[in-house]
């Protein structure tokens, strides 16, 4: 039976819609692709009602990147309908942040030392800003862009308050964001399950991303060379190479052959799993990728 798609823009109407329902939430920035579809499909299987939030959060971007983000709400509605989403929550910036004055100043006000999550009652007109602990922020992408994760945590905190989902679904590609949101949910929303969904890749291996739509054929080929370099590093680790500096140097050398690519951040983390992570630019278009490897010893 075909699902009738509801599109709701106001917080009050969204809260009325979800009241009494078992909700699976898929939070997105928009620009839906097959990776998002895999999240929606899992939410459909595990919940009575699937809610897709589409909100381009200005707290997570510098202004030029915010304005350039590949959003197409009409196309997103088609994807949502095809994947049997029950409701799209599509609020305006003013609806979510009615008193926001200057998100760039929020980014500049980053506090560097926090041992635990902090909820700021107000920051530059933004209510209930979530500040993430330093130990979760200052590695991987957080070394260069720590405020991004405060922005992501803040909007997810708000979505959880508004929609009270039973489960929320996030992709493993954004591995650091996933770890932060899982920790935040356990602390503030223990009744909400945060579900990690494996990274979905195109036939050529490139991880699906909203920004892939911005890539020309030569730029996509360059991004694929980065993917292949990471695969080579993955194989080195799986074959027993324990000198991660050597692995990183090998990956960098392979990527250096592609002049249109600039590495923003490349790191290997080793905890319960080995995580190989990269953020990079192809002619100014920023992409990320990650591989989660089980320990080989």
Backbone bond lengths (Angstrom), bond angles and torsions (degrees), N, CA, C in turn:
res aa  C-N    CA-C-N  psi(-1)  N-CA   C-N-CA  omega(-1)  CA-C   N-CA-C  phi
1 X - - - 1.458 - - 1.530 109.46 -
2 X 1.334 116.50 134.98 1.457 120.96 -177.35 1.523 110.68 -72.63
3 X 1.333 115.42 134.77 1.457 121.00 -179.01 1.525 109.12 -84.97
4 X 1.333 115.87 134.72 1.459 119.90 174.95 1.522 108.62 -83.30
5 X 1.326 116.04 121.99 1.458 121.58 -174.77 1.523 110.73 -86.37
6 X 1.329 116.10 119.99 1.461 122.14 174.47 1.528 109.06 -92.27
7 X 1.325 116.59 138.53 1.463 121.70 174.76 1.516 107.64 -121.57
8 X 1.328 115.26 117.69 1.467 121.33 -173.89 1.525 109.02 -124.70
9 X 1.320 115.60 134.27 1.465 120.72 -177.62 1.522 113.28 -110.34
10 X 1.314 118.25 -21.90 1.470 119.70 -176.14 1.520 111.39 -98.38
11 X 1.313 115.79 147.88 1.463 121.97 178.53 1.528 110.22 -62.61
12 X 1.318 116.71 -44.41 1.469 120.42 -176.90 1.529 110.71 -61.60
13 X 1.329 117.49 -43.39 1.465 120.46 -179.58 1.525 110.83 -68.86
14 X 1.331 116.97 -36.76 1.468 120.17 178.14 1.520 110.63 -64.07
15 X 1.329 116.62 -42.77 1.465 119.95 179.39 1.521 111.29 -64.75
16 X 1.329 116.99 -36.76 1.455 120.43 177.09 1.528 110.77 -66.27
17 X 1.338 116.72 -38.89 1.464 121.16 -178.68 1.527 111.39 -64.87
18 X 1.329 117.85 -44.22 1.467 120.46 -173.57 1.524 112.87 -82.08
19 X 1.314 117.64 -11.91 1.470 120.81 -175.28 1.532 111.02 -56.82
20 X 1.327 115.87 122.60 1.447 121.70 176.87 1.510 115.99 81.44
21 X 1.334 117.71 1.58 1.467 121.83 -178.72 1.524 110.64 -103.77
22 X 1.349 116.55 151.37 1.466 121.17 171.53 1.527 107.54 -88.01
23 X 1.334 115.10 111.25 1.463 121.61 -169.07 1.527 111.47 -105.76
24 X 1.318 115.53 134.17 1.459 122.07 164.78 1.516 107.75 -106.16
25 X 1.321 117.55 121.42 1.466 122.75 -174.68 1.515 110.69 -106.06
26 X 1.337 115.37 132.44 1.467 121.58 172.68 1.527 107.20 -117.95
27 X 1.342 118.31 98.94 1.472 120.39 179.96 1.533 110.53 -80.16
28 X 1.337 117.14 132.48 1.466 120.90 178.80 1.525 110.39 -140.36
29 X 1.326 113.75 164.38 1.460 121.81 171.98 1.529 111.35 -91.81
30 X 1.326 116.77 -3.44 1.456 121.19 -172.57 1.520 110.19 97.21
31 X 1.333 116.45 -171.10 1.458 120.08 -176.24 1.520 110.56 63.36
32 X 1.322 117.16 50.19 1.465 121.34 -170.62 1.528 112.24 -64.91
33 X 1.327 115.14 142.90 1.454 122.83 178.28 1.525 108.76 -139.75
34 X 1.333 117.02 -174.21 1.463 120.31 -174.48 1.526 112.52 -65.26
35 X 1.328 117.23 -26.94 1.458 119.27 174.61 1.521 111.41 -62.44
36 X 1.338 116.38 -43.45 1.469 119.60 175.48 1.524 110.91 -63.11
37 X 1.332 115.96 -38.30 1.461 119.37 -179.76 1.530 111.31 -60.57
38 X 1.340 116.40 -36.36 1.469 118.79 179.05 1.525 110.84 -66.16
39 X 1.336 117.84 -33.93 1.464 121.11 175.65 1.524 110.11 -66.39
40 X 1.328 115.46 -44.24 1.467 120.18 -179.37 1.521 110.59 -62.88
41 X 1.331 116.20 -43.27 1.465 119.87 -178.85 1.524 111.53 -61.60
42 X 1.329 116.98 -39.13 1.462 118.85 178.06 1.523 110.61 -69.27
43 X 1.329 116.65 -39.59 1.468 119.87 177.33 1.522 110.92 -61.63
44 X 1.334 116.78 -39.33 1.465 120.51 178.81 1.533 111.54 -60.13
45 X 1.324 115.99 -38.04 1.464 120.74 -176.84 1.522 112.47 -71.59
46 X 1.310 117.03 -29.27 1.461 120.37 -167.56 1.531 114.48 -108.65
47 X 1.334 117.66 -0.26 1.460 120.27 -175.05 1.527 111.06 -140.76
48 X 1.305 115.63 161.56 1.462 120.65 177.30 1.522 111.85 -73.99
49 X 1.338 115.91 -37.31 1.461 121.93 -175.54 1.529 108.84 -135.01
50 X 1.338 116.75 134.67 1.464 121.44 177.11 1.521 109.37 -107.33
51 X 1.329 115.06 123.71 1.462 122.03 176.38 1.517 108.43 -111.52
52 X 1.315 115.64 128.40 1.461 122.89 176.75 1.518 107.84 -108.21
53 X 1.333 116.93 120.30 1.462 118.44 174.19 1.528 108.72 -96.80
54 X 1.316 115.13 133.80 1.463 121.86 176.46 1.514 106.68 -122.62
55 X 1.324 115.87 106.31 1.460 120.90 -177.39 1.514 108.16 -148.40
56 X 1.331 116.51 113.43 1.457 121.18 176.63 1.520 107.59 -81.19
57 X 1.324 115.65 104.46 1.456 122.44 -169.11 1.527 111.16 -84.95
58 X 1.338 118.45 111.54 1.466 120.01 -177.91 1.524 113.77 -64.70
59 X 1.339 117.93 -17.58 1.455 119.91 179.43 1.531 112.02 -70.29
60 X 1.324 117.44 -16.32 1.464 120.57 -175.00 1.527 113.50 -99.80
61 X 1.349 117.57 5.45 1.459 120.22 -174.64 1.525 111.35 -137.31
62 X 1.324 115.87 149.61 1.454 119.75 158.74 1.530 106.74 -71.17
63 X 1.325 117.13 154.81 1.459 119.64 -171.97 1.532 113.85 -57.89
64 X 1.344 120.58 -43.86 1.480 118.43 179.79 1.526 112.63 -60.70
65 X 1.344 117.36 -39.58 1.465 120.86 178.78 1.531 110.79 -69.38
66 X 1.339 116.53 -34.90 1.464 120.73 177.63 1.525 110.17 -62.52
67 X 1.324 116.75 -45.20 1.460 121.54 -178.00 1.528 111.97 -70.31
68 X 1.344 116.69 -27.37 1.466 120.69 -175.95 1.517 113.79 -93.25
69 X 1.336 117.43 -2.95 1.466 119.30 -175.61 1.528 110.11 -62.11
70 X 1.349 117.59 135.53 1.474 120.70 -173.86 1.526 113.29 -76.89
71 X 1.328 116.07 80.55 1.462 121.28 -179.64 1.524 110.46 -100.67
72 X 1.313 116.52 138.81 1.466 122.81 176.54 1.525 106.93 -149.11
73 X 1.328 116.15 89.70 1.459 119.86 -172.78 1.526 111.77 -64.54
74 X 1.321 117.46 -35.35 1.464 119.52 179.19 1.524 110.56 -62.16
75 X 1.331 116.85 -42.62 1.463 119.95 176.90 1.529 110.84 -68.06
76 X 1.325 116.81 -37.96 1.464 120.06 178.42 1.532 110.96 -61.48
77 X 1.325 116.95 -36.90 1.471 119.97 178.06 1.528 110.80 -64.02
78 X 1.324 116.88 -37.81 1.462 120.63 178.60 1.527 109.99 -63.91
79 X 1.340 116.20 -45.91 1.470 120.87 179.20 1.531 110.06 -61.55
80 X 1.329 117.06 -43.57 1.462 121.20 -179.22 1.529 110.42 -62.42
81 X 1.313 116.49 -41.44 1.461 120.18 179.19 1.527 110.90 -65.13
82 X 1.335 116.42 -43.04 1.464 120.79 -178.61 1.522 112.46 -65.20
83 X 1.314 116.80 -28.43 1.464 120.67 -177.47 1.530 112.38 -100.22
84 X 1.317 117.01 12.54 1.474 122.73 172.87 1.522 113.47 64.48
85 X 1.316 117.11 37.91 1.460 120.83 169.90 1.528 108.40 -67.52
86 X 1.322 116.56 139.67 1.465 120.29 178.97 1.524 112.36 -84.40
87 X 1.346 115.62 -41.29 1.459 118.77 -177.51 1.521 110.58 -144.84
88 X 1.338 116.17 136.24 1.460 122.00 169.46 1.527 107.56 -101.37
89 X 1.320 115.49 124.62 1.457 120.59 171.07 1.518 106.81 -97.35
90 X 1.330 116.00 111.28 1.469 121.64 -171.98 1.534 109.83 -128.66
91 X 1.336 116.28 69.94 1.464 119.20 -177.93 1.523 112.14 -78.36
92 X 1.311 116.06 157.63 1.466 121.36 172.43 1.525 109.54 -79.26
93 X 1.326 115.84 166.45 1.465 120.69 175.53 1.530 109.70 -60.39
94 X 1.341 116.80 -40.28 1.465 120.16 -179.47 1.524 112.09 -65.75
95 X 1.335 117.12 -30.27 1.459 120.25 179.24 1.527 111.08 -69.33
96 X 1.330 116.59 -40.34 1.464 121.30 -178.41 1.525 111.80 -83.46
97 X 1.333 116.53 -40.83 1.471 121.79 -177.50 1.537 108.82 -124.44
98 X 1.334 118.22 71.78 1.471 120.19 -173.20 1.519 114.25 -64.72
99 X 1.327 116.89 -21.85 1.469 119.46 -176.97 1.522 112.70 -111.81
100 X 1.331 116.84 12.08 1.454 119.44 -176.88 1.529 110.35 -60.73
101 X 1.323 115.42 130.81 1.457 120.43 -178.87 1.524 112.08 -107.72
102 X 1.321 116.21 -45.26 1.467 118.30 -172.91 1.515 109.14 -158.69
103 X 1.333 116.90 96.56 1.462 117.88 -176.93 1.523 111.30 -71.16
104 X 1.345 117.82 -22.79 1.469 119.88 176.29 1.525 110.19 -66.06
105 X 1.336 116.88 -36.60 1.469 119.96 177.36 1.520 110.38 -68.97
106 X 1.334 117.18 -36.25 1.459 120.18 174.22 1.531 109.78 -57.19
107 X 1.329 117.15 -43.54 1.462 120.90 -179.98 1.528 111.23 -64.02
108 X 1.327 116.73 -36.67 1.463 120.80 -179.02 1.518 112.18 -73.95
109 X 1.333 116.80 -20.54 1.470 121.27 -176.91 1.523 113.10 -88.05
110 X 1.320 117.36 17.04 1.468 121.75 -177.75 1.528 111.86 -54.17
111 X 1.334 115.47 127.18 1.457 121.09 174.49 1.522 108.44 -90.84
112 X 1.319 116.94 132.00 1.454 119.68 -170.55 1.524 114.01 -91.47
113 X 1.310 118.35 -25.18 1.467 119.79 -175.29 1.525 110.68 -118.98
114 X 1.334 115.88 105.73 1.459 121.34 174.73 1.520 107.34 -139.02
115 X 1.319 116.23 129.34 1.461 120.38 -179.27 1.529 112.07 -89.86
116 X 1.338 116.89 -11.79 1.459 120.72 -178.65 1.520 108.17 -150.71
117 X 1.323 116.24 171.31 1.459 120.13 174.66 1.526 109.56 -63.64
118 X 1.326 115.64 142.69 1.463 122.26 176.67 1.524 107.47 -129.84
119 X 1.319 116.39 133.22 1.463 121.49 174.38 1.529 107.49 -105.62
120 X 1.328 116.54 110.03 1.462 121.20 177.89 1.524 108.83 -84.61
121 X 1.332 116.66 126.20 1.460 120.63 -177.96 1.524 110.81 -56.92
122 X 1.335 116.10 -38.17 1.460 119.31 178.15 1.524 109.30 -158.24
123 X 1.330 114.67 142.14 1.469 120.84 176.73 1.514 107.08 -146.46
124 X 1.360 116.22 113.72 1.463 120.96 -178.08 1.525 112.78 52.57
125 X 1.330 115.02 38.12 1.448 120.08 178.11 1.508 115.07 86.45
126 X 1.323 118.15 -3.18 1.461 122.03 -179.99 1.519 108.31 -94.08
127 X 1.337 116.20 124.56 1.466 120.95 -179.28 1.526 110.49 -81.60
128 X 1.323 115.54 141.67 1.468 122.38 173.47 1.530 113.13 52.51
129 X 1.322 114.94 60.19 1.461 120.71 174.85 1.525 108.75 -76.19
130 X 1.316 116.18 127.58 1.463 121.15 178.78 1.528 108.56 -91.39
131 X 1.315 115.71 121.92 1.464 121.93 174.98 1.528 108.10 -103.91
132 X 1.312 115.85 127.19 1.466 122.51 -173.07 1.526 109.76 -91.49
133 X 1.340 118.62 142.24 1.467 121.08 179.79 1.537 112.00 -57.50
134 X 1.329 114.27 146.68 1.462 120.50 -176.86 1.525 112.38 -58.28
135 X 1.339 117.69 -37.27 1.459 119.69 -175.97 1.527 112.35 -67.22
136 X 1.339 117.55 -20.13 1.460 121.02 176.87 1.525 112.55 -92.92
137 X 1.338 115.91 -17.73 1.461 120.14 -173.50 1.523 112.77 -97.10
138 X 1.338 117.35 -47.59 1.463 119.63 -162.78 1.518 113.73 -87.28
139 X 1.312 114.63 55.21 1.457 122.66 165.45 1.520 106.30 -151.98
140 X 1.327 117.67 175.57 1.462 121.51 -175.50 1.533 109.79 46.46
141 X 1.337 117.23 -133.83 1.463 120.88 -176.44 1.518 113.29 -61.97
142 X 1.318 116.95 -26.41 1.449 120.61 -175.29 1.517 114.36 -67.22
143 X 1.329 117.67 -18.39 1.465 119.49 177.60 1.523 111.43 -63.78
144 X 1.340 116.53 -33.58 1.460 121.00 -176.92 1.526 112.32 -103.76
145 X 1.337 117.20 -30.87 1.462 120.78 -173.55 1.535 110.27 -133.87
146 X 1.336 118.26 62.25 1.470 119.68 -173.63 1.523 113.46 -62.86
147 X 1.314 117.64 -32.66 1.461 121.45 -176.25 1.535 112.36 -66.02
148 X 1.332 117.23 -21.66 1.463 119.76 179.70 1.521 110.72 -57.35
149 X 1.326 116.86 -39.32 1.459 120.36 -174.58 1.518 112.16 -78.18
150 X 1.336 117.28 -30.54 1.462 119.19 170.68 1.528 109.39 -63.42
151 X 1.327 116.63 -40.22 1.461 120.58 178.94 1.511 112.02 -64.87
152 X 1.337 117.01 -43.64 1.464 120.91 179.59 1.519 111.00 -66.18
153 X 1.336 116.65 -43.58 1.463 120.06 179.65 1.522 111.03 -64.16
154 X 1.333 116.87 -37.90 1.470 120.66 -179.52 1.522 111.57 -63.28
155 X 1.327 118.21 -46.60 1.461 119.81 -177.60 1.529 110.77 -70.18
156 X 1.330 118.29 -38.15 1.467 119.20 178.87 1.523 110.41 -67.28
157 X 1.335 116.91 -39.50 1.471 120.98 174.88 1.531 109.70 -56.18
158 X 1.331 117.37 -45.07 1.459 121.31 -179.89 1.530 111.30 -65.93
159 X 1.337 116.67 -43.06 1.467 119.96 178.92 1.523 111.36 -62.66
160 X 1.333 116.61 -40.03 1.462 119.88 178.08 1.529 110.79 -63.52
161 X 1.330 116.91 -40.56 1.467 120.63 178.30 1.530 111.07 -65.02
162 X 1.333 116.32 -41.94 1.467 120.73 -175.28 1.522 111.72 -72.59
163 X 1.349 116.14 -45.24 1.465 120.74 -167.48 1.529 114.36 -101.99
164 X 1.327 118.06 -14.62 1.475 122.73 178.93 1.529 112.55 43.53
165 X 1.331 117.78 56.42 1.467 118.74 -177.84 1.521 111.76 -71.90
166 X 1.316 115.17 158.54 1.463 120.94 172.88 1.529 109.59 -80.36
167 X 1.342 115.45 -38.88 1.468 121.76 177.04 1.526 108.94 -139.28
168 X 1.336 115.91 153.18 1.464 121.90 174.85 1.521 108.04 -132.29
169 X 1.332 116.40 142.46 1.463 121.90 -169.22 1.524 110.90 -118.42
170 X 1.355 114.79 130.47 1.462 121.72 -178.87 1.531 109.30 -137.08
171 X 1.334 115.95 149.92 1.454 120.79 -179.88 1.516 112.11 -83.21
172 X 1.332 116.08 148.13 1.469 121.39 179.00 1.524 112.88 -73.24
173 X 1.328 118.03 -15.85 1.469 119.28 -179.58 1.525 110.51 -58.05
174 X 1.340 116.44 -42.49 1.467 121.71 176.33 1.524 108.15 -84.95
175 X 1.328 115.96 68.26 1.459 122.21 -166.67 1.522 112.42 -64.79
176 X 1.335 117.74 -38.05 1.462 120.32 -178.99 1.529 110.50 -71.70
177 X 1.324 116.36 -43.69 1.463 119.68 176.76 1.516 110.94 -59.02
178 X 1.328 116.80 -41.69 1.459 121.61 179.40 1.529 111.00 -59.06
179 X 1.332 117.42 -46.42 1.465 121.11 179.76 1.528 111.39 -61.68
180 X 1.330 116.32 -40.50 1.464 120.95 -179.81 1.524 110.75 -65.69
181 X 1.329 116.60 -45.43 1.463 119.80 -177.12 1.522 111.83 -69.38
182 X 1.331 117.17 -35.48 1.464 119.64 174.87 1.524 110.90 -60.76
183 X 1.327 116.03 -45.01 1.467 120.51 -178.98 1.519 110.94 -65.66
184 X 1.335 116.55 -43.13 1.458 120.47 179.44 1.531 110.95 -62.58
185 X 1.330 116.68 -42.05 1.463 120.04 -179.13 1.523 111.35 -63.43
186 X 1.324 117.25 -41.73 1.465 120.32 179.09 1.522 111.30 -60.65
187 X 1.325 115.79 -34.40 1.460 120.59 -176.58 1.526 112.30 -79.44
188 X 1.333 116.89 -46.55 1.464 120.74 -171.52 1.532 114.11 -106.62
189 X 1.332 116.89 -23.60 1.465 120.91 -176.43 1.525 109.82 -136.13
190 X 1.321 118.03 62.35 1.468 120.27 -175.01 1.528 113.47 -63.10
191 X 1.319 116.93 -16.85 1.466 120.40 179.99 1.535 111.99 -82.02
192 X 1.329 117.28 -9.53 1.466 121.49 -178.57 1.524 109.76 -100.69
193 X 1.311 117.40 125.09 1.455 121.22 176.14 1.516 111.05 -86.51
194 X 1.327 116.61 125.86 1.465 121.55 175.28 1.521 107.73 -95.30
195 X 1.321 115.97 116.78 1.458 122.31 -173.09 1.528 109.38 -105.32
196 X 1.338 116.24 123.75 1.462 122.08 177.48 1.524 109.50 -90.81
197 X 1.332 116.50 128.91 1.464 121.77 -179.21 1.527 107.94 -114.44
198 X 1.337 117.95 129.02 1.473 120.79 -177.60 1.530 112.60 -55.76
199 X 1.322 115.19 149.66 1.461 121.85 179.57 1.523 110.51 -61.74
200 X 1.313 115.78 129.77 1.465 120.77 176.70 1.521 108.77 -95.26
201 X 1.324 115.89 136.29 1.457 121.42 -176.27 1.524 110.74 -122.01
202 X 1.324 114.39 151.39 1.454 120.31 175.33 1.527 108.92 -72.07
203 X 1.318 116.62 173.44 1.468 120.31 -177.60 1.524 113.05 -59.44
204 X 1.342 116.53 -29.70 1.463 120.00 179.48 1.525 112.74 -85.12
205 X 1.332 117.91 -2.07 1.459 121.88 177.01 1.510 114.73 101.88
206 X 1.330 118.09 -14.19 1.465 120.23 -178.33 1.526 109.68 -69.39
207 X 1.344 115.30 131.01 1.465 119.88 178.99 1.520 109.80 -65.29
208 X 1.332 116.14 136.22 1.457 119.37 177.71 1.526 109.67 -63.79
209 X 1.321 115.43 138.42 1.461 122.63 179.43 1.518 108.09 -153.44
210 X 1.331 116.60 147.06 1.463 119.96 175.96 1.522 110.99 -58.55
211 X 1.330 116.82 -34.24 1.462 120.22 -176.98 1.529 112.94 -75.20
212 X 1.328 117.99 -12.12 1.467 119.06 177.10 1.524 111.42 -58.61
213 X 1.342 116.49 -28.19 1.462 120.21 -179.71 1.526 112.09 -66.19
214 X 1.332 116.92 -17.96 1.462 121.13 179.61 1.523 112.57 -85.15
215 X 1.330 117.18 -11.59 1.465 120.83 -172.90 1.518 111.50 -82.97
216 X 1.335 115.58 132.64 1.458 120.73 168.60 1.532 108.54 -76.05
217 X 1.316 117.07 172.54 1.461 119.74 179.02 1.534 111.15 -58.84
218 X 1.348 120.47 -48.76 1.471 119.45 177.76 1.526 112.93 -61.33
219 X 1.335 117.24 -36.39 1.465 120.03 179.38 1.521 111.03 -68.86
220 X 1.330 117.17 -38.33 1.456 119.71 176.65 1.524 110.26 -65.04
221 X 1.324 117.19 -39.73 1.466 120.53 176.99 1.530 110.63 -60.59
222 X 1.341 116.15 -38.24 1.466 120.19 178.26 1.522 110.53 -66.25
223 X 1.343 116.75 -42.30 1.470 120.32 177.87 1.523 110.91 -62.54
224 X 1.331 116.79 -35.24 1.460 120.35 178.41 1.520 111.73 -66.85
225 X 1.333 116.87 -31.99 1.466 119.16 176.72 1.530 110.67 -65.23
226 X 1.328 116.31 -34.81 1.465 120.04 174.68 1.531 109.47 -64.95
227 X 1.314 116.23 -44.13 1.468 120.60 177.91 1.527 110.76 -58.09
228 X 1.320 116.77 -44.96 1.464 120.01 -179.09 1.526 111.38 -66.37
229 X 1.341 116.52 -35.15 1.470 120.09 177.31 1.529 110.46 -64.23
230 X 1.335 116.07 -40.99 1.468 119.74 177.24 1.519 111.00 -66.12
231 X 1.309 117.24 -39.53 1.461 120.35 177.27 1.531 110.52 -60.53
232 X 1.325 116.07 -38.50 1.460 119.77 178.12 1.530 110.03 -64.09
233 X 1.339 116.22 -42.75 1.461 119.75 177.42 1.515 111.67 -63.69
234 X 1.330 116.05 -38.77 1.460 120.56 177.21 1.525 110.95 -60.13
235 X 1.321 116.74 -43.62 1.460 120.49 -179.23 1.529 111.74 -66.61
236 X 1.335 116.29 -35.68 1.469 119.58 176.54 1.533 110.15 -60.88
237 X 1.342 116.31 -45.19 1.462 120.38 -179.07 1.526 110.12 -65.90
238 X 1.331 116.63 -43.83 1.463 120.32 -179.01 1.524 112.16 -64.88
239 X 1.335 115.38 -28.22 1.470 118.99 179.68 1.519 112.32 -81.44
240 X 1.353 116.54 -2.91 1.455 119.80 174.27 1.513 115.56 112.83
241 X 1.324 118.40 1.55 1.468 120.04 179.17 1.531 109.57 -68.21
242 X 1.314 116.17 120.21 1.462 121.16 -176.91 1.525 112.91 -106.04
243 X 1.342 117.02 -5.52 1.462 121.07 176.76 1.526 107.68 -87.01
244 X 1.324 115.39 93.50 1.459 119.20 -174.56 1.525 112.11 -68.57
245 X 1.326 117.95 -26.58 1.467 119.50 175.58 1.523 110.33 -64.29
246 X 1.304 116.65 -38.83 1.460 120.39 176.76 1.528 110.22 -64.05
247 X 1.330 116.70 -42.33 1.466 120.52 179.08 1.530 110.10 -61.95
248 X 1.328 116.31 -45.98 1.464 120.08 179.73 1.523 111.62 -62.83
249 X 1.328 117.27 -41.69 1.466 120.61 178.97 1.524 111.02 -63.42
250 X 1.319 116.51 -37.45 1.465 120.78 178.24 1.527 110.54 -65.06
251 X 1.328 116.45 -44.60 1.466 120.60 178.73 1.525 110.28 -62.37
252 X 1.334 116.19 -44.81 1.473 119.84 -179.43 1.521 111.42 -61.39
253 X 1.314 116.16 -40.08 1.466 119.86 -179.29 1.528 111.05 -64.36
254 X 1.321 116.86 -39.80 1.467 120.18 178.32 1.529 111.13 -67.16
255 X 1.333 116.46 -40.83 1.464 120.10 -179.30 1.522 111.19 -69.65
256 X 1.327 117.33 -32.33 1.469 121.78 -178.64 1.522 112.34 -61.30
257 X 1.317 116.91 -20.21 1.468 120.22 178.21 1.525 111.67 -69.81
258 X 1.341 116.67 -18.50 1.467 121.34 -179.60 1.526 108.52 -102.40
259 X 1.328 117.37 104.30 1.465 122.37 -170.69 1.522 113.34 -69.80
260 X 1.315 119.06 -21.27 1.467 120.62 -178.63 1.521 112.48 -81.84
261 X 1.341 117.11 -5.05 1.462 121.72 -176.64 1.521 110.57 -102.67
262 X 1.321 115.35 134.26 1.465 121.91 172.94 1.525 107.89 -125.12
263 X 1.325 116.68 124.42 1.463 120.84 178.46 1.525 109.27 -74.73
264 X 1.325 116.06 126.90 1.459 121.22 174.13 1.526 109.20 -88.63
265 X 1.323 116.04 -44.45 1.464 120.34 178.54 1.520 109.45 -157.73
266 X 1.325 115.76 136.35 1.462 122.29 177.90 1.516 107.41 -139.95
267 X 1.337 116.42 127.31 1.460 119.00 -175.78 1.526 110.34 -155.39
268 X 1.320 114.71 152.50 1.459 121.76 170.17 1.524 107.45 -117.64
269 X 1.316 116.28 124.85 1.457 121.76 175.41 1.518 108.49 -109.41
270 X 1.308 115.56 142.49 1.460 120.07 179.38 1.514 109.20 -130.52
271 X 1.329 115.24 112.55 1.460 121.27 175.84 1.524 106.27 -134.06
272 X 1.308 118.34 -116.26 1.462 119.50 171.95 1.522 110.54 -69.91
273 X 1.325 115.66 -34.08 1.452 122.33 174.92 1.518 108.72 -122.07
274 X 1.325 115.84 162.97 1.458 120.97 170.45 1.522 107.18 -95.68
275 X 1.317 116.20 127.43 1.463 121.40 -179.14 1.522 108.54 -116.20
276 X 1.307 115.73 123.15 1.457 123.06 175.82 1.521 106.85 -105.47
277 X 1.327 116.64 117.96 1.471 121.14 -170.37 1.522 110.37 -130.93
278 X 1.339 115.72 141.30 1.457 120.16 174.63 1.521 109.98 -142.15
279 X 1.324 115.45 142.18 1.458 123.60 165.22 1.526 105.65 -122.89
280 X 1.323 116.12 134.29 1.461 118.88 -174.40 1.522 110.52 -151.16
281 X 1.324 114.97 161.52 1.453 121.93 177.14 1.525 109.55 -111.74
282 X 1.322 115.77 137.16 1.460 121.73 167.82 1.527 106.54 -114.57
283 X 1.330 116.37 105.32 1.470 120.89 -176.36 1.527 111.47 49.46
284 X 1.329 115.95 42.33 1.461 121.35 175.63 1.509 115.31 89.96
285 X 1.330 119.09 -7.44 1.464 122.60 178.00 1.521 108.11 -91.53
286 X 1.332 116.96 120.02 1.461 120.70 -173.38 1.528 111.40 -90.90
287 X 1.321 115.40 129.41 1.458 122.81 178.54 1.523 109.22 -129.50
288 X 1.332 115.98 158.60 1.460 120.38 174.69 1.525 109.09 -131.89
289 X 1.314 115.20 159.80 1.457 120.67 173.19 1.517 107.76 -156.35
290 X 1.320 115.65 156.19 1.466 119.78 178.32 1.520 109.73 -154.03
291 X 1.320 114.67 151.39 1.442 122.36 173.21 1.530 108.30 -126.45
292 X 1.308 116.33 132.95 1.457 121.46 177.15 1.526 106.99 -106.47
293 X 1.350 115.92 115.99 1.449 121.95 -176.27 1.519 109.20 -110.74
294 X 1.293 116.90 137.03 1.461 120.40 172.29 1.504 108.84 -75.19
295 X 1.331 116.64 142.84 1.465 120.76 178.33 1.524 110.59 -52.11
296 X 1.313 115.51 139.01 1.462 120.13 -177.96 1.530 113.20 -91.95
297 X 1.335 117.22 -9.08 1.478 117.69 -178.72 1.512 111.57 -107.68
